[in-house]
């Protein structure tokens, strides 16, 4: 029975990864043909599949998407902006899955007489209390539906990722993989920064940009993105540099 279960799990994993590979190829073709609604649909399909079946894979999809894809979309492909909103939504869904998974694992541990340091109840209460206070403050200082939704996205879009990392990182090996990723992400900044410094900064170093108060060097933000007619998230790049040097 154990051998059958192992083979069944192996076949399921092979089928799942094969399906994900096919979806990835289709996404590449859709990108090449500029069929962007299909791209967004396939992206959500791949990420949603990972979130439900393998929450840790979903966690990495959101991490890479938030720290690499979102910024590149903002700067180089703003027409794919819905993907950024999709990542924010996936981050929220991921946090719910992680909290639910941790809750049931905690109850199972308690039934076995074991104690878990990562108590989901406390974090849930504190999180809901803070979200409730922010919503009430927004309603009191109302500035319209669009401002409310954009503000919530900007304020809480990283919370789901932090909660997921907290509950899905179970041991030292997984934590070390996360640390290694930040080092790799640091090296990924080099080609992006060189392109922005050597190509985009000269384009912004004109009288027209200067008349609008735009500083040319602000666009140097690595994979964290920005806007050709505005600034870039260079502070995020600086924070990552400090993290990499510290590691």
CORVEN-V925396 format. One record per helix or strand of 3 or more residues. SS is the DSSP state (~ for helix, > for strand). FROM is the first residue (numbers start at 1). LEN is the number of residues. If there is no record, write none. Layout:
# CORVEN-V925396
ss=SS from=FROM len=LEN
ss=SS from=FROM len=LEN
This chain:
# CORVEN-V925396
ss=~ from=2 len=31
ss=~ from=36 len=18
ss=~ from=55 len=22
ss=~ from=78 len=34
ss=~ from=120 len=21
ss=~ from=145 len=12
ss=~ from=159 len=10
ss=~ from=172 len=33
ss=~ from=207 len=5
ss=~ from=216 len=4
ss=~ from=222 len=3
ss=~ from=234 len=13
